[in-house]
Amino acid sequence: MTEQRYLPDEDDVTEFEATVAEVGDDYVVLDGTYFYPEGGGQPADRGELSWDGGSAAVTKVRKNHGDVRHYVEEVSGDLPDPGQTVRGDIDAERREAHRRMHTAQHVVSRVVLDEYGAETAGNQIHADRSRIDFEPADFSEDDVAKIERLSNEAIERDLAVTKAERPREEVEDQTDEGRALLNLIPDHVDPLRVVEVEDFDYCPCGGTHVDSLGAVGRIEIIDRTSKGEETERIEFVLSES
């Protein structure tokens, strides 16, 4: 089983060493990794693995029955052997964009839940833009402007963002109704990793996040579309300030 070393709170690490556990035709499994595997609406990290005698571009990272597979292309030399040490280099700029975007998604989701009682039904994070689906919701243009304003007001407070493992029972008690789809997390998963924004939000989440809201930048909502009865999609981008 691959140790996901960025959990619970080392999601700023983008360089590391690890030992090869398994090698396939187009993937490498390590004993531990800081690469984020695709999941939770967040894309996988990209980057490079290098070792004595070779290197390869990491283009996809996915979980597979407890292991994390680093799918590789542009391989120079032979793939490493099990037991060999490799160096991992994650695309730091892309990782930081995902950290900012995912934290911004939490802020917007919190605002919408508080102001309109709408749950986050789904989300997709990208480095350049992201989207969130809310239900039940029927936003007006004024509502969208209010969501953007309140989200940016929270960010301007530069609240601390902490990431820690918590007992499942505690998380179930402290997570507000409608804030997370806890029923979709298998019962055996305990403890749960929680992302908490100081005096603002508390949500179980395995994604990568910044350490304070000030690092998010400024949210700009660029589109709102109806995705069916009582379901609204908001798309947003981030600027540095």
N, C-alpha and C positions, 0 to 999 in steps of 0.2 A: 504494500500500500504506500502510495506517495504522500509524504508529509507536505501539506500546503503551508509553507513557511511564512507566507505573508499574513496569515491569520494568527492572532486576531488583529494586531495593530502594527504590522511591519509592511504596510502596503506602499511605503515610499522607497523600498529597496528595489533596485533595478540591476544590481550586479551581484553574482554569487558563485560559489562552487558547490558541486554535488557529485554523487557517485552514480554511475550508470547501473540500473537494475535490470533492464530488458531492452533489447533492440529488435525492431521489426523491419520490414522492407522499407518503410517510409516514415518510421517514427522511433523516438527514443523515450524510454521511461526512466526517470531518475528516482533516487531514494527520497529526495526532497526538492521542492521547486518554489520559486517566487513568481513564476509565470501564472497569470490568471487564466483558468480554463473557461471557455464560453459557458455562460449560464446566467440566469436571473435578469435577462434583458441586457446584459453587458457582453460585448464581444471579447474574444480572447486576446491576450497580449501577443505581440509579435516581437521578434528579435533574432538572436543568434546563439548557437551553441558552438563552442570551440574546444578542441582537445589536442593533445600531442599528435600531430600528423594530420589534422583535418579541421574542418568547420562546416557549418550548415546554417541556412536561414530557417528560422522557426516561423511557419506561416499559419498554423492552426494549433490550438491547444484544447484538448477535450478530455473529460473524465471517462474512465472505462472500468467499471466495477472496482472502484477504490484507487485505481492507478490514474495518473495523469499522463496522457500521451502527448509528446511534443512532435508534431508532424513537420517534417523537414523537406526542404528543396535546396537546389543549388549546392549540393554536397561536394566538398573538396576533400579528396582522399577517401579512405574507407570509413564507414561509420564506426564509432567507438565500440569497444568490447565491454560486456558486463564487468563491473568492478573498476572500470577506468574512471578517472576524475575528469569532469568537464567544467567549463566555465559558461555561465549563462549571462547574457547581456540583453536586457529587455529594452525595447524602444521607449526611452524615458519620456520623450515628448508626448507620445501617444498615450502612455500610461497616465501622465498627469492630466491630459485632456479628459480621459475617462474618469479619473478621480473627481475632477471639478464637475463634470456633467452628472455623475451619479449622485453627488451630494446636492447639486441643484435640483435634481428630480425629487429627492427627499423633501427639500424645502417647499417646492410647489405642491407636492402631494399633501403635506401637512397643512398648508394654507387652504387648499381646496376642501379638505376634510373639515377643518374648523369653520370655514365660512359657508360652505354649501352642503356639508354632510355627504359628499360624494366620495366613494372609495376609488382607489387606484386599481383598475381592472387589468392593466398591463402596461408595460413600458419597454422602450428600446433605446438604449444608449449608443451614441456614436461620438466620434471625436469632434465632429463639426456641428452636429445638431442632434437633438433628441426629441422623443415624443412620449406622451403619457395618455392613456385612455382612462376616462372617469365615468363612473355610473353610480346611481342615476344622476344625470346632469343634462342641463339645457342652458348653456351659457349665452348671454348677450355680449355685445361688444363692450359694454360698460363692465360686465363681470370679468372679462378677460383683462381689461385695463386694471381692474382692482387686484386681480390675482398677481399680475406682474408687479404692481406697486408694493403690495404687502410682502411678496417674496423678496424683493430688493431691499425693503426696509429691514427684514430679518438678516439678510446678508450683511448689510451695513453695520449691524451690531457686532459683527465678527465673533460670534459665539463659538465656544470650543466644541470640537467634534471628537468624541471618544469612541473607541472600538474595543469591546471586551466580550469574553464569553460569560454567559449568565445561565443559571439553572433554568431549565425549561419552564418549570412551574412559576418561577418568578417572572419570566418573560410573558407568559400567558396572562398573569395577573396585571402586569404593568402596561401591556400594549393596548392602546385604546381600540375599541371596537371599530372595525373598518379600516384600520391603519395597515394591517398586514394579513396575508392569507395563510395564517398559521395552520389551518387544516390541511394545507397542501404539503406541509413539512412532515415527513414520516415520524411517527411517535417515538421511534428509537433514537432520534437525533436529540441528544441531550448531553452537554449544554448547547445553547444556541448562541451564535455570535450576534451581538447587538450593536447597532450604530446609534449613538445618542448625541443629539445636539442640545447643549446646555439650556435647560429651562424652556425647551421648544419642541423637541421631537424625540421619540423613542421607538425604534423599529428594528426587528430582526432582519439581518441582511448580510450576505457573504461577499458583497462587492467591494471595490476599492473606493476610498473616500479621502478627501483632504482632512487636515487636522483642525482647521478653523474656517468658519464661513467666509471670512474675508478673502480667502484664497480662491473662492468660486468665481469672483468677478461680478459682472452684472448680467441678469437674465433679460432677454428680449423675446417675448412671445411673437412668433412670426406667422402662425396660422392656427385656425380653429376649424375643425370639420366635424360633421355629424357622422358617426359610424354605426348608426342604427338607432332604434328606439331607446331613448334615455342614455345614450352613450356618446360622449364628446371626446374628441382627440385634440390635444394641445401640442403644438410643436414649438420648440424654443432653441435659441442659440445663446452663446455666452460671449461677452466682451471682457477685456481685462479690467475695465473700471466703468 
